[in-house]
Amino acid sequence: MTADVPTAVVTGASSGIGAATARQLAAAGYRVVLTARRKDRIETLAAELPHAEAHALDVTDRAAVDAFAATLDRCDVLINNAGGALGAEPVATGDPSDWRAMYEVNVLGVLHATQALLPALTASGDGTVVVLSSTAGHGTYEGGGGYVAAKHGAHVIAETLRLELCGEPVRIIEVAPGMVKTDEFATTRFRGDKTKAAKVYEGVAEPLTADDIADTITWAISRPSHVNIDLLVVRPRAQASNTKVHRTT
């Protein structure tokens, strides 16, 4: 590994958008550092990629995040991808433990990783922080209260950090995906109920894929260093908003 190869850290890299982003960044010439709780998955992926390494990490554990950051010799790009939704109950009956878990990973996880790696990102002289929020961070919908609140938090971190770091050599990019069909997101949200998960995408001809979002992320961070893509909202053509989706059935 030569000293001039940029390093990109990807959180939540064990599946979905995180894994797809790791693949595309590796293809673009980055040394990719994969992090996720599921060590076996990221190790398998790292073995498939050039200049990649895997570190088991739970971004909600601040001590672990700090220890991980201390192992890196450089960091040029941070992809804050770790996140997820739990449940679709209305606010009146939502489980506070689900709300807390979503806040921990979607908001505090972003905070932990960004704070821990910001010194290295700044020292690189051309750092980039990407926050994967969601269209849920920009508009609400019934049954999404907890997730919407958490993704609004992620959006606010990106927006505030961009103001606070103005003048520093670090770009803050927010990518807000709409309907993305991955193997795990909806299934996790509905606690393993694949029938409910399938209904989310029922009749939608072409929901976005993890590769679509990875391509967007890779494009955004590969712009010239003076170009900051503040916010990219990415939806499939069939989705006009969080509550309006064209379905053929």
Secondary structure, 3 states (H helix, E strand, C coil): CCCCCCEEEECCCCCHHHHHHHHHHHHCCCEEEEEECCHHHHHHHHHHCCCEEEEECCCCCHHHHHHHHHCCCCCCEEEECCCCCCCCCCCCCCCHHHHHHHHHHHHHHHHHHHHHHHHHHHHCCCEEEEEECCHHHCCCCCCCHHHHHHHHHHHHHHHHHHHHCCCCCEEEEEEEECCECCCCHHHHHCCCCHHHHHHHCCCCCCCECHHHHHHHHHHHHCCCCCCCCCEEEECCCCECCCCCECCCC
